[in-house]
């Protein structure tokens, strides 16, 4: 997964984010935080959306 997140291809990085979001346990956002520093705005935006979704799931779980 880390290899794909470091790929020079934006599409590969975006697919890696989606795969991570589908398979990662709640709270496992380290790769998403790294992706938030990506040079491509689309990758940064998607990483932020996924981080926010993780936060929302965590908040719902606490209720």
C-alpha angles and dihedrals in degrees: 000000000000090000091056092047088056094047118127088227115089093207091055091051092049092049089049090054091051092048091049092050091052097047107030122097118243112281095026096120103136094108089046091053090051090048089052086069092054118131092234117081093214092057092047092049094049092046090054091049091052092047090051091049089052091051090050091051090049091050091049091049091055093055 
